[in-house]
């Protein structure tokens, strides 16, 4: 292995913040100011806290989740909740630059802007240093970046592949899109969440220039499970890299990371295996006190919607935090149409007043948490490749709940009366959008 330069975490932090300043300067002249959030960072969690066998942690619920996930819990993790782009991108840089053997990066969008080029250059440096670097991305995420991205890696030792490019085949329609957001270092550490690689995610702004999102840093055996999920999609991806090679059958870093006791499990979805929808429905059905959901979309599939409404009928407090507007626009309209079922069922729905809300988190009874890439819609829950991290324990659950409450403080509650008071034209448009969303 090549000699490696000393770790410079302070230098990485400066580079990330420099990109944030560039983002803010790009926003100059618009009708808003680039404001920073003053919310503090969350500390790492090494011990889960009391793991009471009740609610979503009861044996029957955990058995149902294990069947859906087809893998057991790992119990040797240290975890850290990451709030927004500065923290997440800094953690990703740490993983890439600290790698000794392997870096796996999988993302729906890898845009060739300031952030994307910065990461591409970092990955290329590691590949030149002898690290096994592989990048898997989806051509639908940002089609205009495909050619520039692959030009950057022309002649590189890094492997770059496209997931499921358009082609006239039944498998193309069945596999659909890779919506995961994942970085794995040496199969020992990972960052997973909702953030793509693009300037728009960079920072803690609370206005239009930055999207609000969340992720999680995991150190432990679960990273090897995430790497194996990456390998599965990598093998069937379309190679555009100039150094094509199979995924390694064994890796010198496939060993558990010591230093934490938090139970963690990877919930991954692919074209042939689905786990998140069943696992999420089972966890919600086990809720005893509270279900807090933050998501970009409010279009749950029938099993998840039934679980949410059933929990509310049992007296569980169910709250969903959504963006005031979403992308694409017709999905936001479809969400508006579907809100009637949730509101009539007594579920509290909130619309965030800040920038675009893109986070995907769930916390149940403040002891069962899910952080990842899955949207609350059929595309994510039924069709797309997704990856989420299930985390047990009130130590981490309290942090996710705190983040929800802090976001909710900047949100407006949607009332059933206001929803019913929409104009006839508005109701017709949202109903048409909901029909279109069911066809996707």
N, C-alpha and C positions, 0 to 999 in steps of 0.2 A: 504494500500500500504506500502510496506517495506520502511524503512528509506534508503535514497539514499545518496551516497557519493557526495561531492561537485564536480561540473564540473571542469575538468582539461583540457582545450583546448590545453594549451601549451604541456602538457604531451602527448596528442594524436598526436600533430604535431611531437613531437620527435619520437614517435613510427613509424609513417608513414615514416619519413625521415630515420630512422634506417633500415626499410625494403628497402628503396631506396638504401642505402649504400650496403645492402646485394645483391641486384640486380646487382649493379655495380661490386662488388667483384666477383660474379658469371661470369661476362663477362671478367674478367682478363684473359690474355693469348690469346684472340681472336685477329683478325686482325683489331680491331678498339678500340678506346678509348670511355669510357663512359662519354659523355659530357652533361652538363646541359644547358638547355635553359635559357636565361636571360630575357625572355619576362615577363613583369609584370602581376600580377593578375588583373582581372576585378573587379570593385567594385559593390556592390549591387545596383539594380535599383528599386526604390519605386514608381516613377511617370513615365508614358509612354512617355511624351512629346506630341507634337501636333498630334492628331489623325484625320488627314484630310480624309474625306470620298471619297477617290479617289484611283485608282489602286487596289491593293489587299485588301484595306480597304473599298472599295466602297460597298454600300448596296447590290447590286446584287451579287457580289462575296461573300460577307459575308453570304448572304442567302444560296448560293450554298454550302458553307463550313459547315454551320449549319445543312443543310439537310444531308450531308454526315456524319457528326460527331454525329448527333442525340442528341446533347446537346448544350446549349447556352454557351457563354463566361462567365467565372467568372471574376469579376472586382475588386478583393480585394487582389491582390498578390504582393509580393515582390520577385524579381528574381535575380539570380546571375549566370553569365556565368562561367563555370568551364573549365579550360584548362589543360588537361592531368591528369595523375594518382595521383600525390601528392595532388592537390586541390580536386579532386573528391573523393578519398579515405578518405581524412580527413573529408570532408563534410558528407560522409556516416557514418564514425565513430561517428560524432557528433549526427546524427539522431538516431543511434542505442543506444548510451550511454545516450542520453538525454530523451529517451522514458519513459513515465510514465505508459502507458496502452498497447501499441501495436507496434510491428515492423513487417513489411511485406517486405520480400526480394525475388525478382523474378529475375532470371538470366539464360541466356543460358549456360554459363560456370561457374562452381564453382569448381575451381581446388584445390586439396589438396597440395599446395605448401606453401611458407611462408605467402603469403597474405591470401590464403583461410583458412589456419589453424588459422591465427590471427582473421579473421572475425568469424569463427565458434566458437572460444573460447569466443569472445565478445558476440555473440548471446546467447551462453549457459549461460553466467553469467546473462544476462538480463532475460532469462527464469527462472533461479533459483530465481531471485528477484521478480518474480510474473508477469512479463511483458508477454503478449500474443505474442509469437514469432512464425512466420510461414515462412518457406523457401520453395519456389517452384522453381525447376530447371529442365532442359531438359536433358534426358539421352544421347542425341546425342552430346551435347556440349563437354563433356569430359568423355567418358564411363569409363575410368580407375579410375576416382575419385568417382564413385557412391558408391562403397563399403566402402572406407575409410571415406567418408563424413557421411554416415549413421551410421557407427560405432562410430564416434565422438558424434553423438546425441543419441546413444543407451541409453535407460532409461531416456532420457531427457524430460522435460516438453515442449520443443519446438516441433512444428509440422513440419514435413518434407515430401514433396510429389514430385513425378515425374510427369512431364507433358507428356501425350500421349506415354507411353512406347510401344515398338513394340508388335503387336498382330495381328492375322489374322482377321481383320475387315475392313469394308468400312470406318468407322469413323476414324480409324488410318490414312488412306491415306488422308482423307479430312481435318483432324485437323492439320496434319503435325507438324511443330516445334514451340516451344515457344522461340522466339528470343528477347524477351524484356529484358531490363536492368533497374531495378527499386528498389528503397528502399522508403518506406513510414513510417513515424513516426507519431503515434497518429492521423492519418488522417488529419494532419495539415501541414506537411512539406514532401517534396519528393525530391529525386535526380533521374533523368532519363537521359539517354544518350546512348553512344555506348560502355561503358567499362564493360567488364566482371570482375569476381573476380579471378585474376591470376597475378602472378609476372610480366608477360610480359607487362602489362599495367601500371606498377608502375613507374612514374617518368617523368622527362622532358628531357630525353636523346634524342639526335637527330641522333643516329646511330642505329645499329641493335638490341640493347638490349631492346629497349622499343618501344611500339606501340604508335603512335600519335592519340589521341582521344579527345572527348569533351562531356560535360554533362551540365546540368542546375539544380540549386537548386531553388525550388519554395516553398514559404511559403504562404499558402492561401487556399481558398475553393477548388481549383483544386486538392489538395491532396486527398480529399474525393472521387472525381471522379476516380482518379487513384486507390485508394483502392478498389472501387467497381469493377473496371476492374480486379484487382487481384482476388477478391472474385469469379468472374465468372469462371476463369480458375481453381481456387483452388477446387471448388466444384466437378469438373469433373476429377481432377487429381488422380493419383494412390498413395494411402497413404502408405508410408514406415515408418512413424514415430510411436513411441510407445505410443503416446497419441493422439488419433484421436478425432477430435471435429469439429463441423460445424463452419463456419464463423459467427461472432456475427451479429444478426439482427440489433442491434443499438449499438452505441458506445458512451461513455461519452465524447470523444474528437471530435465528429462530430459537430463542430462549426467553423464558419469562423475565420480565423486568421486576426487580425487587424494590419495594419501597412504598407499597400501598396495599390496602385491603378492601377497596371498594368493589362490589360486584358489578360487572359490566358485561353486556352482550351486544354483538353486532346483529342488527336486523337488516338484511339485504334483500333487495328484489332485483330479479333479472328476467329475461325473456322466458325462462323455463321454471323458475321458482319464485313464489310470492310468499312474503312473511309479514310485512308491516301491517296490512289491513286486519288480518286475523289477530295479531298480537295486540294491536291498539284497541280493537273492539273488546277483546278479553280483559285487558287492563281496565278499561272504562266500566265494563260490566261488574268488575270487582270493587269499584270505588265505593267508599263509605261516607266521605265527607265533602270532597272538593275535586273538581276537574278544571284546570286552567289551561286553555289552548291559545297559543299565538300562531297565526298562520297568514299566508298571503291570500289564500282562497277560503271561501266558506261553502264548498260544494261537497260535503262528505258523501261517500258511497252509502247505499242502504244499510249495510251492517254497522258502519260507524255511526250513522245518524240514529239508527235504532238504539244503539248502546248509549249515546248521549241523551236521548229523550227518556230512555228507561231510567238512567241514573237520576235525571231530574225528578221523575215521578217518585223515586224512592226517597226524595228529600235531599239529594246531593246538590251542592251548589255548583252549577256548571256555568263557566264564563268563557267567551270566545273573543279574542282581540284580533281585529282585521284592519287592513288599510282602508282609508276613506276612498281611495281609487286604486285600481290595480291594472296590471298589464298582462295580456292584451285587454283592451277596453271591454270587449264583449263578455269576458270572464267576470269582470267587475259587475256588469249588468246582470249576468246570470246569478252571481252570488246574491245580489240584491233581491232577485225574485225568490230565491230559495230561503232567504232569511225568515220568511213568514212561518215556515214550519218550525224553525228553532224558536222564534219569538212566541208563537202560540203554545209551544211546549214549556215555556217558562225559563228558557235559557237566556242569560244576560249576554247581549252582543254589544261590543264596543268598537268604535272606529277611531283609529289613531290619527292625531292631528298633525303629526310631524311629516318627515319625508316618507318616501315609499317604504312600507313595512314588508320585509321579505323573510323575516325569521320564521322558523318552523320548530316550535318547542311545545311539549306537553308535560305537565306535572300533575300527578294524581295523589291526593291525600298527603302531599308534600313528602312522599317517600319513594315514588316511582316516577322517573323522568325519562323523556325521549327528546333527543336533540339530533337533527339531521337535515336531510334534503327533501323529505316528502311533503308535498302540498296536500291540502285537504280537498282533493278532487280525484276523479276517476283516472285521469292520466297518470298521476303519481301512484295511486293506490292499486291500480289494476294493470297498467301497461308499461310505464317507464322503468328503467333501471334506477334504483334509489338505494341510499345507504343511511342508516340511522344508528344511533348509539343509545341503548337502554341502560340506565344507571339506577342502582338501588341505594336507598338510604336517605334519612332526613337531612343529613349534613349537606348533600348536594341539592336535594329537593327544595330545601329552604332558600337556597340561592336562586333557583329557577323561579320560585314563587315570588321572591323579592323583586326580581327583574320584571316579572309580569306586572306586579303592583306599581312599580315605578313607571312602566310604560302606560299602564292604565290611567295614571294621574294626568297624562297628556292626551287622553282620549275622550270621546263623547259617546254616551250610551245611546243606542238605537232603541226607540220605543215602538211598541206594537201600534200605537195610535198614529205615529208619524209614518210608519210603513204603510198602514192602510189608507192614509190620507194622500197618497201620491195620486197624480193625475191619471186619467184613463190612458192617455198616450204613453206616459212613463211605464205604466203597468204592462202595456202591450209590447213595448220595446224590450223590457226586461224578460218577459215571457218568451219572446222570440230568441233572445240571447241564451236563455236557459235551454231551449230546444237545440240550438246550435252546439252548446257545450256538451250535450249528451251524445252528439254524433262524432265527437273527437275521440 
